[in-house]
Amino acid sequence: MTTTPSKHYSPHRARQEKLAVHRLRTPGKRAAAIQTLPGTANLHGLTPTEWLADTLEKLPAWPNSRIDELLPFAPEDIEALLKKCG
């Protein structure tokens, strides 16, 4: 005798499955974003290892409201963006 899966919709089960899939994707997206930072530093003329060491040194005391200033852009690019934004 074989059993067939239940045809009843379970919102709780559907939510659990959705959360499980989301948990699997999130670490990969974070890793991909982090892995692009040294390449971005290199493209902007910065030495990736020096940029990373400097950023890791500043990060513990850096205010969250200014976290974007630690991104690996050349100083001229940051100044241009700041002028453009306001």
C-alpha positions as CSV (number, residue, x, y, z in Angstrom):
1,M,0.0,0.0,0.0
2,T,1.4,3.4,-1.0
3,T,0.7,6.7,0.7
4,T,0.1,9.9,-1.2
5,P,1.2,13.2,0.1
6,S,-1.4,15.4,1.7
7,K,-3.1,17.8,-0.7
8,H,-3.9,20.2,2.2
9,Y,-2.1,23.6,2.1
10,S,-0.3,24.4,5.3
11,P,0.6,28.1,5.7
12,H,2.9,27.2,8.6
13,R,4.8,24.6,6.5
14,A,5.0,26.9,3.5
15,R,6.5,29.6,5.7
16,Q,9.0,27.2,7.2
17,E,10.2,26.1,3.7
18,K,10.4,29.7,2.5
19,L,12.6,30.7,5.6
20,A,14.8,27.6,5.0
21,V,15.4,28.6,1.4
22,H,16.1,32.3,2.5
23,R,18.6,31.1,5.1
24,L,20.5,29.2,2.4
25,R,20.7,32.1,0.1
26,T,21.7,34.9,2.5
27,P,25.2,33.7,3.4
28,G,26.1,33.3,-0.2
29,K,24.9,36.8,-1.1
30,R,26.9,38.2,1.8
31,A,30.0,36.3,0.8
32,A,29.7,37.5,-2.8
33,A,29.3,41.1,-1.7
34,I,32.4,40.9,0.6
35,Q,34.5,39.2,-2.1
36,T,33.9,42.1,-4.5
37,L,35.5,44.7,-2.1
38,P,39.2,43.9,-2.8
39,G,38.5,43.9,-6.5
40,T,36.8,47.3,-6.2
41,A,39.7,48.6,-4.2
42,N,42.1,47.5,-6.9
43,L,40.0,49.0,-9.7
44,H,40.1,52.4,-7.8
45,G,43.9,52.3,-7.5
46,L,44.0,51.2,-3.9
47,T,46.1,48.3,-2.6
48,P,43.5,45.8,-1.5
49,T,45.5,44.4,1.4
50,E,46.3,47.9,2.7
51,W,42.7,49.1,2.3
52,L,41.4,46.0,4.1
53,A,43.9,46.4,7.0
54,D,43.1,50.0,7.4
55,T,39.3,49.3,7.3
56,L,39.5,46.5,9.8
57,E,41.5,48.8,12.1
58,K,39.0,51.6,11.9
59,L,35.8,49.5,11.9
60,P,35.4,48.8,15.7
61,A,35.2,52.6,16.6
62,W,33.6,53.8,13.3
63,P,30.0,55.2,13.6
64,N,27.4,53.2,11.7
65,S,26.0,56.4,10.1
66,R,29.3,56.9,8.3
67,I,30.0,53.2,7.3
68,D,29.8,54.0,3.6
69,E,33.0,56.1,3.9
70,L,34.9,52.9,4.5
71,L,34.0,51.5,1.1
72,P,37.0,51.0,-1.3
73,F,36.7,54.1,-3.5
74,A,39.5,56.5,-4.3
75,P,39.4,59.7,-2.2
76,E,38.6,61.7,-5.4
77,D,35.6,59.6,-6.1
78,I,34.3,60.0,-2.6
79,E,34.7,63.8,-2.8
80,A,32.9,63.9,-6.1
81,L,30.0,61.8,-4.7
82,L,29.8,64.1,-1.7
83,K,29.6,67.2,-3.9
84,K,27.0,65.6,-6.1
85,C,24.8,64.5,-3.1
86,G,24.9,67.8,-1.4
